[in-house]
Each structure stands twice: as structure tokens, then as C-alpha cells.
Amino acid sequence: MNVHKWKSVAIAIDQYRLLKALGEIKYRSPGVYVKKLIDDHVAFQAKKKDMSIDEFKKVLLEDK
């Protein structure tokens, strides 16, 4: 597995079960649902700061 493309994260089993159940509503895997949550939150925060999504991402990822 390419460690520069994929990362693992640990979450509590209760949250994993909720994540899996939420994903099943729209036929999404847990990984795809996490991506959607992150994308939605980035868009929300960018709008809140009156920035474009790309600008906000750039600020977030500076020096990372």
C-alpha cells in the first residue's frame, strides 16, 4: 500500500458503527463517508471565513 496516498485512523467502535450506518443510507463506504464529511466541513469553514475552498485548503496545509 502506498503510504503517501493512504493513511489509517482509529476511531472508537461506537463512532465506527454510526459512521457505517450513516454510510449505508447513501451506499457509501466508511472511507468515502469520511471524505464527504471532511469536504463538507472544509466548505463550511471556508464560507464562514469568506474564502474560497482552495484558499482555505492552502491555509490549512501550509507547512504540513
ABEGO torsion letter per residue (X at the ends): XBAAABBBBBBBAAAAAAAAAAAAAAGBBAAAAAAAAAAAAAAAAAAAAGBBAAAAAAAAABGX
